[in-house]
Amino acid sequence: MKKWITNIGPGALVTAAFIGPGTVTVCTLAGVKFGYTLLWVLLLSIVACVVLQEMAARLGVITQNELSEVLKSQFRNKILKWSLIGIVISAIFIGNAAYEAGNISGGVLGLSTILGTPTLNLGGFTLNYQSLIIGIFAFVLLYIGNYKVLERSLIIMVLSMSLAFIIAALVTKPDLSLIFKGFVPAFESEKIFMIIGLIGTTVVPYNLFLHASLVKEKWNTPEQLPLARKDTIIAIIGGGIMSMAIIIAGAAIQDTEVHNAADLAKGLEPVFGVAAKYVLSLGLFAAGITSAITAPLAAAYVVKGCMGWKGGMKTKEFRSVWMFILLIGVVFSSLGIKSIEIIQFAQIANGLLLPIIAGFLLWVMNRKTLLGKYTNSWRQNFLGGMILLVTIFLGMRSIWKVISGL
């Protein structure tokens, strides 16, 4: 057991990043609206996530470079190189700043379901100080700048989140035969937006950058690659099981007034007792706080690699990036501000970034001058090619959704 715990690494942080309030809410709504019928989408999403994250982890271990550093090194054309870097920084830095308020708000939502919504009135502004508490907690962990401390803290929160969502699913006493039927693919027009949402919340562009950066902190020789691969597979499958558990819990509530996970927590209370509300609220709180930590961390790694900054997590430049994003998230969440224009820009940038990075990753993983014998096999290329087509579709759909809403 001790050896197994010691070998848990960056995969847990990647899971902490993609199981955020957005994922919890989308999975909740999928369960409430469509029951178990979209479990097959999560299964495919997990496969796609494992394939791409394994490539990112392998790239990080073998080259000992971050994905953004590799991106810079592989293009000699300055216009093309800096255009790509511009898209990356826009999508990750500005996007994560926009979404950080949602991450912190998600944690507050879980906390307030249990404790209520305490507020302070300052100069005409109504301030939710629970956002400050979460922000301070995230600040302390990030400022320590010790990878092992950060890793272990997030592992504890991910395990708490896992238990919360799995227990919430079990108390609903789901019909196993219907669950198995949910893994049989079925397309209906009314489900298409939810299908896109489930895939989009699982396969996240900034996780590819985060993973390639973090594996260097844990492993630095090709011989350790099997450990990195095992860590990736176990962590992402675990995250997928959490997402499925949320869908299963949501399927137990036949209430059209459920809009998010906090509503689900309240909806479970009269059916399964007060304990269900507390358990699920704990899961939502953990999802919010883990994403509130990993989003600024990912942005700092991306900007560091793109700008060519040297040094680790304790440098002034690195800290300045995550501090800015965390501050934006705390302020927006505390005051209840929603910057629609910034979020729309972030969605367009991420819609562009996902297929670009997936395509770049697939291309670079076949370069023997960079990876030697650790390039992709034909199976990995086949799976990667199929995933690339899906990411192109998702990217186009994401951009069209934003443009049509303007």
Residue, then its C-alpha position, 0 to 999 in steps of 0.5 A: m500500500k505504501k509503495w502504491i501511494t508513493n507512486i501516485g503522481p501527476g495523474a491525480l492532479v490531472t483528475a483534480a483539474f478536470i473534475g471541477p464544478g463544470t464537470v459536476t454540473v454537466c454530469t448532474l444535468a445529464g443524469v437528471k435529463f437522460g438517466y443512465t443513457l449517456l454513460w457510453v459517452l463518458l466511457l469514450s471520453i475516458v479512452a480519449c483522455v487516457v490516450l492524449q494524457e499518456m502522450a503528454a506524460r510520455l513527452g514530458v518524461i522523455t524530453q524533460n521539457e514542458l509541452s509549451e517549450v516543445l511547441k516553441s522548439q519545433f517551429r522555425n517560422k517565427i510568424l507561425k510559432w508566435s501565432l500558436i503561442g498567442i493562441v495558447i496563452s490566450a486560451i490557457f491564461i485568459g481562459n483559466a482566469a475567466y473560469e477560476a471564478g467558476n471553480i471557486s464559486g463551485g466550492v462555495l456552492g458546496l460549502s454554502t449548501i451545508l453552512g448557508t451563505p454568509t455575506l459581508n456588506l462593504g461599501g455597498f458591495t455584498l461580499n461572500y467571504q467563503s470565496l476568500i477562505i477558499g482563495i487563501f487555502a489555494f494561495v497557501l498551497l501554491y505559495i509553498g511551491n513544494y510539489k510533494v506538498l501540493e500533490r499530497s494535498l490534492i490527492i487527499m481532496v480527490l479521494s474525498m471527492s471520489l468517496a463523496f460521489i460514489i457514496a451518493a451514487l450507491v445510496t440511490k440503489p441504481d438498477l444495474s441492468l439499466i446502467f449496463k444499457g447506458f453503455v450501449p451507444a445511442f444517438e438522439s438529436e436532443k442529446i447532442f449538446m449534452i454529448i458535446g458537453l460531456i466530452g468537452t469537460t473530460v478532454v481539457p486542453y490545459n490538462l495536456f500542458l499541466h501533465a507534461s509539466l508535472v511529470k518532470e517533477k516526479w520522474n526523469t528517466p525513460e525507465q520510469l515511463p511505466l510508472a507514469r503511464k500506470d499513474t495516468i491510466i489509474a487516475i483518469i479511469g478513477g476520474g471517469i468513475m467519479s463522473m459516472a457516479i454523478i450521472i447515476a446519482g442525478a438519474a435518481i432525481q426526476d425533477t426539472e428544477v435541478h440546475n446544478a450539483a447543489d440542487l442535486a444535493k438538496g434533491l437527494e435529501p428528502v429521498f435518501g436522508v440528510a446524509a446524502k446532502y452533506v456527502l454530495s456537497l462535500g464532493l462539490f466543495a472538493a471539486g471546486i477547490t481542487s480546480a481552483i488550485t490546478a487552473p492557476l498552476a496550469a496557466a503558470y506552467v504554460v506562460k513559463g514555457c512560452m516565455g522561456w522563464k527558468g526556475g521552478m514554482k518559487t520564482k517571482e514570474f511563476r508566482s505572479v501568473w498564478m497569483f493574478i489568476l487566483l485573485i481574479g477568481v476570488v474577486f469575481s466569485s466574492l462579488g458575484i461578477k460574471s464576465i460573459e465577454i471574457i468567458q465567451f472569448a475563452q470558449i472560442a480560444n479553447g475551441l481553437l486550441l483543443p484540435i490544434i494541440a491534439g494535432f500538434l501532440l500527435w505530430v510531435m509524438n512521431r518525431k524520432t529526433l525528439l523521442g527516439k524509440y518512444t514514438n507512437s505505435w500505429r495503434q496510438n496513432f490510429l486512436g489519436g487520429m480518431i480523437l483529433l477528428v472529434t476535437i475538430f468537431l468539438g472545436m467548431r461546435s464550441i466556436w459556433k455556439v459562442i458566435s451564434g449567441l452573440 
